């Protein structure tokens, strides 16, 4: 974690589980105390844009938190803080889709919600896909996967078929990199 611009008066861990820690910090800003709650992650996230023949592979997944099924890019977490994002991306791609890729590279890095969390996301593009066997976690409810051309994906975003901000961010990085 980076050094604070403002003096930290106190910092306490309010909650911790296997996925994140919630820390309460009191910070002195120009002589006044401000309270911040920070969600700290022990690993980064990866969002993968698999591309084959000018089409993007998306998965359709049920998300319990929003109680909806929607199209999204392949995503997951690194095994630990500092893991090479490409290692996590390779693992998630096989796990969720069964595909491997012989050409993967990070095309962007961002903070997910900098007003709330320190979690970093990496966008990885995957080319030269090869089919294989999926190894999904029991809690992943993926009902479909399909390739869509670039224009279709943009329409899906506009029409609300792709609704999560991280997928939209990853796809935006891809479209910017490729002048789409």
Secondary structure, 3 states (H helix, E strand, C coil): CCCCCCEEEEEEEEEECCCEEEEEEEEEECCEEEEEEEEEECCCEEEEEEEECCEEEEEEEEECCCCEEEEECEEEECCCCCCCHHHHHHHHHHHHHCCEEEEEEEEEEEECCCCCECCEEEEEEEEEEECCCCCCCCCCEEEEEEEEEHHHHHHHHHCCCCCCHHHHHHHHHHHHHCCC
